[in-house]
Amino acid sequence: SKEETLRILQRRMELLARRAQTIAEIEADLVRIEAEVDLALENATLGPQATCVTGSVKLATTMLESDLFGASQRDVDALDASYRSAAAEQ
């Protein structure tokens, strides 16, 4: 019982650390997106002389490690794959 409690607490600590990392990445994404919007607005005010602003919002959160679900990750991936194939058939 004590070992299981320790394992649970350790997993919670891992998740808290990952959560802090995710929040930091989201904040960095927001700063970058705000800068892109500011640049687009500034370019829009320049009129025809404005350079084209092309951008894709690639969030750092999509690059997080894939072990979010621990031992159940393989099952989650299988479900995702089946949902994707079902959606593609429609």
C-alpha positions as CSV (number, residue, x, y, z in Angstrom):
1,S,0.0,0.0,0.0
2,K,2.8,2.4,0.8
3,E,4.6,1.6,-2.4
4,E,1.4,2.2,-4.4
5,T,0.9,5.5,-2.6
6,L,4.5,6.5,-3.4
7,R,4.0,5.6,-7.0
8,I,0.8,7.6,-7.2
9,L,2.5,10.6,-5.7
10,Q,5.5,10.3,-8.0
11,R,3.2,10.2,-11.0
12,R,1.3,13.3,-9.7
13,M,4.7,15.1,-9.4
14,E,5.5,14.2,-13.0
15,L,2.2,15.5,-14.2
16,L,2.6,18.7,-12.3
17,A,6.0,19.3,-13.8
18,R,4.6,18.5,-17.3
19,R,1.7,20.9,-16.6
20,A,4.1,23.7,-15.7
21,Q,6.1,23.1,-18.9
22,T,2.9,23.1,-21.0
23,I,1.8,26.4,-19.4
24,A,5.1,28.0,-20.2
25,E,4.9,26.8,-23.8
26,I,1.4,28.1,-24.2
27,E,2.5,31.5,-22.8
28,A,5.4,31.6,-25.3
29,D,2.9,30.7,-28.1
30,L,0.6,33.6,-27.0
31,V,3.4,36.1,-27.0
32,R,4.5,35.0,-30.5
33,I,0.9,35.1,-31.8
34,E,0.4,38.6,-30.4
35,A,3.6,39.7,-32.1
36,E,2.4,38.2,-35.4
37,V,-1.0,40.0,-35.1
38,D,0.8,43.3,-34.3
39,L,3.0,42.8,-37.4
40,A,-0.1,42.1,-39.5
41,L,-1.8,45.2,-38.3
42,E,1.2,47.3,-38.9
43,N,1.5,45.9,-42.4
44,A,-2.2,46.5,-43.1
45,T,-1.8,50.2,-42.2
46,L,1.0,50.6,-44.8
47,G,-1.5,49.9,-47.6
48,P,-0.2,48.7,-51.0
49,Q,3.4,48.9,-49.9
50,A,2.8,46.3,-47.2
51,T,4.7,43.1,-47.5
52,C,2.7,40.0,-47.4
53,V,2.5,38.4,-44.0
54,T,2.3,34.7,-44.2
55,G,2.2,32.8,-41.1
56,S,1.1,29.6,-39.7
57,V,0.4,29.3,-36.0
58,K,2.4,26.2,-35.0
59,L,1.9,25.7,-31.3
60,A,4.6,24.3,-29.2
61,T,2.1,22.3,-27.3
62,T,1.6,20.1,-30.3
63,M,5.3,19.1,-29.9
64,L,4.9,17.8,-26.4
65,E,6.0,14.4,-25.6
66,S,3.5,11.7,-26.5
67,D,3.6,9.9,-23.1
68,L,0.7,11.9,-21.7
69,F,-1.4,8.8,-20.9
70,G,1.4,6.7,-19.5
71,A,0.8,3.0,-19.8
72,S,-2.5,3.6,-21.6
73,Q,-0.9,5.6,-24.4
74,R,-1.0,2.6,-26.9
75,D,-4.7,2.2,-26.3
76,V,-5.4,5.9,-26.7
77,D,-3.3,5.9,-30.0
78,A,-5.4,3.0,-31.2
79,L,-8.6,4.8,-30.5
80,D,-7.4,8.0,-32.2
81,A,-6.4,5.9,-35.3
82,S,-9.8,4.3,-35.4
83,Y,-11.6,7.6,-35.1
84,R,-9.5,9.2,-37.8
85,S,-10.2,6.3,-40.2
86,A,-13.9,6.5,-39.4
87,A,-13.9,10.2,-40.0
88,A,-12.0,9.7,-43.3
89,E,-14.6,7.3,-44.5
90,Q,-17.5,9.8,-44.0
